[in-house]
Amino acid sequence: MEIDAELRRQIAVSLAAAAAFIVGLVAIGVVFGGSTVLPASGAIALVALLAGFVLLMGGVGVFLMRAGDES
């Protein structure tokens, strides 16, 4: 299977979005960690991160679809 420029762009953008999510998880763990229980504010931050990731991936999908139409 040959990897063309469009597929490389899709892979790079998707990996960057996933890396941003992982960085967010680590940041929440560092800020709200230190005990065995996640505090309520940490849980809200985690839910916000998950919602933001879903919206980000939707935006990435729209971006990649439009970028594919232009070429």
PyMOL commands that set and color helices and strands:
alter all, ss='L'
color gray80, all
select helices_A, chain A and resi 5-32+40-70
alter helices_A, ss='H'
color red, helices_A
deselect
rebuild
show_as cartoon
